[in-house]
Amino acid sequence: MDFNIDLVKDDTMTNDFINILQSFSFFPTINTFTRVTESSRTTIDNILTNSHKASIDSGIIFSDLTDHYPIVLFTDLVKKVDDSPTKIKVKVLNEKSLQKLCAHLRTKTWESVYNCKDPNIAYNVLINEITDSMDCSIPERLIKQSAIRQKSWLIKGILKSINKKNKLYKQLVKNPSDANKETYTKYRN
């Protein structure tokens, strides 16, 4: 929650806000700076909770994506989820199945599409014909969802660069010197 009240300030507005929260049994979970600039450090982002029984672990993620750090909260109140791999249906696209699809599409007369006067109906008929041909020609297979490679374009070199940039940013935040700023800015650009 971003409420633009700096919780590390000791002023009337901050104290009133905290008192109102506590009167409803809420308390903030973030106690470190969530927005850092060259001229200020504030704690204006937070996650509020009214659970006193749960084990709560919160924190910030050092990131240069925005001027506010992302905040996170982990708790044991979450229902246990079945983490067994989910199986999903995928089409098996290969040379053989694509040839079969092309052959099936060549057998269509397409009259049902050509004879439509309404372009919206013609479009729907066309999609149905193509989908029917795909269903007949391209086999499906059940695979574990974990077997699907995530972000295949994200190669090791890019990952290394992202991690190095994030490390330099974290170093800049912890020690905001001119040298660290120059190193980070040069690497980022």
Contacts in CASP RR format, 6 or more apart in sequence:
PFRMAT RR
TARGET T0000
AUTHOR 0000-0000-0000
METHOD contacts of the structure
MODEL  1
MDFNIDLVKDDTMTNDFINILQSFSFFPTINTFTRVTESSRTTIDNILTN
SHKASIDSGIIFSDLTDHYPIVLFTDLVKKVDDSPTKIKVKVLNEKSLQK
LCAHLRTKTWESVYNCKDPNIAYNVLINEITDSMDCSIPERLIKQSAIRQ
KSWLIKGILKSINKKNKLYKQLVKNPSDANKETYTKYRN
1 45 0 8 1.000
1 46 0 8 1.000
1 47 0 8 1.000
1 48 0 8 1.000
2 44 0 8 1.000
2 45 0 8 1.000
2 68 0 8 1.000
3 17 0 8 1.000
3 44 0 8 1.000
3 46 0 8 1.000
4 44 0 8 1.000
5 13 0 8 1.000
5 14 0 8 1.000
5 17 0 8 1.000
5 44 0 8 1.000
6 14 0 8 1.000
6 42 0 8 1.000
6 43 0 8 1.000
6 44 0 8 1.000
7 14 0 8 1.000
7 17 0 8 1.000
7 18 0 8 1.000
7 28 0 8 1.000
7 30 0 8 1.000
7 31 0 8 1.000
7 43 0 8 1.000
7 44 0 8 1.000
7 46 0 8 1.000
8 33 0 8 1.000
8 41 0 8 1.000
8 42 0 8 1.000
8 43 0 8 1.000
18 28 0 8 1.000
21 27 0 8 1.000
21 28 0 8 1.000
21 48 0 8 1.000
24 50 0 8 1.000
25 50 0 8 1.000
25 52 0 8 1.000
26 48 0 8 1.000
26 49 0 8 1.000
26 50 0 8 1.000
27 48 0 8 1.000
27 49 0 8 1.000
27 50 0 8 1.000
28 46 0 8 1.000
28 47 0 8 1.000
28 48 0 8 1.000
29 46 0 8 1.000
29 47 0 8 1.000
29 48 0 8 1.000
29 49 0 8 1.000
29 56 0 8 1.000
29 58 0 8 1.000
29 59 0 8 1.000
29 73 0 8 1.000
30 43 0 8 1.000
30 45 0 8 1.000
30 46 0 8 1.000
30 47 0 8 1.000
30 58 0 8 1.000
30 59 0 8 1.000
30 60 0 8 1.000
30 71 0 8 1.000
31 43 0 8 1.000
32 43 0 8 1.000
32 59 0 8 1.000
32 60 0 8 1.000
33 41 0 8 1.000
33 42 0 8 1.000
33 43 0 8 1.000
33 60 0 8 1.000
33 69 0 8 1.000
34 42 0 8 1.000
34 43 0 8 1.000
34 44 0 8 1.000
34 45 0 8 1.000
34 46 0 8 1.000
34 60 0 8 1.000
34 68 0 8 1.000
34 69 0 8 1.000
34 71 0 8 1.000
35 41 0 8 1.000
35 42 0 8 1.000
35 43 0 8 1.000
35 44 0 8 1.000
35 45 0 8 1.000
35 67 0 8 1.000
35 68 0 8 1.000
35 69 0 8 1.000
36 42 0 8 1.000
36 69 0 8 1.000
36 173 0 8 1.000
37 67 0 8 1.000
38 176 0 8 1.000
44 68 0 8 1.000
45 68 0 8 1.000
45 69 0 8 1.000
45 71 0 8 1.000
46 71 0 8 1.000
47 58 0 8 1.000
47 71 0 8 1.000
47 73 0 8 1.000
49 56 0 8 1.000
49 73 0 8 1.000
49 75 0 8 1.000
51 75 0 8 1.000
51 77 0 8 1.000
54 75 0 8 1.000
54 76 0 8 1.000
54 77 0 8 1.000
55 75 0 8 1.000
55 76 0 8 1.000
56 73 0 8 1.000
56 74 0 8 1.000
56 75 0 8 1.000
57 73 0 8 1.000
57 74 0 8 1.000
57 75 0 8 1.000
58 71 0 8 1.000
58 72 0 8 1.000
58 73 0 8 1.000
58 74 0 8 1.000
59 71 0 8 1.000
59 72 0 8 1.000
59 73 0 8 1.000
60 69 0 8 1.000
60 70 0 8 1.000
60 71 0 8 1.000
60 72 0 8 1.000
61 69 0 8 1.000
61 70 0 8 1.000
61 71 0 8 1.000
61 72 0 8 1.000
62 69 0 8 1.000
62 166 0 8 1.000
62 169 0 8 1.000
62 170 0 8 1.000
62 173 0 8 1.000
63 69 0 8 1.000
63 70 0 8 1.000
63 166 0 8 1.000
63 169 0 8 1.000
64 165 0 8 1.000
64 166 0 8 1.000
64 169 0 8 1.000
64 188 0 8 1.000
85 144 0 8 1.000
85 145 0 8 1.000
85 146 0 8 1.000
86 144 0 8 1.000
86 145 0 8 1.000
87 142 0 8 1.000
87 143 0 8 1.000
87 144 0 8 1.000
87 145 0 8 1.000
88 142 0 8 1.000
88 143 0 8 1.000
88 145 0 8 1.000
88 148 0 8 1.000
89 140 0 8 1.000
89 141 0 8 1.000
89 142 0 8 1.000
90 140 0 8 1.000
90 141 0 8 1.000
90 143 0 8 1.000
90 148 0 8 1.000
91 97 0 8 1.000
91 134 0 8 1.000
91 138 0 8 1.000
91 139 0 8 1.000
91 140 0 8 1.000
92 138 0 8 1.000
92 139 0 8 1.000
92 140 0 8 1.000
92 141 0 8 1.000
93 138 0 8 1.000
97 137 0 8 1.000
97 138 0 8 1.000
97 139 0 8 1.000
98 138 0 8 1.000
100 137 0 8 1.000
100 138 0 8 1.000
101 133 0 8 1.000
101 134 0 8 1.000
101 137 0 8 1.000
101 138 0 8 1.000
103 137 0 8 1.000
104 133 0 8 1.000
104 136 0 8 1.000
104 137 0 8 1.000
105 130 0 8 1.000
105 133 0 8 1.000
108 129 0 8 1.000
108 133 0 8 1.000
110 129 0 8 1.000
112 125 0 8 1.000
112 129 0 8 1.000
113 122 0 8 1.000
113 125 0 8 1.000
113 126 0 8 1.000
113 129 0 8 1.000
114 122 0 8 1.000
116 122 0 8 1.000
116 125 0 8 1.000
164 187 0 8 1.000
165 184 0 8 1.000
165 187 0 8 1.000
165 188 0 8 1.000
168 180 0 8 1.000
168 183 0 8 1.000
168 184 0 8 1.000
168 187 0 8 1.000
168 188 0 8 1.000
169 184 0 8 1.000
169 188 0 8 1.000
171 180 0 8 1.000
171 184 0 8 1.000
172 180 0 8 1.000
172 181 0 8 1.000
172 183 0 8 1.000
172 184 0 8 1.000
END
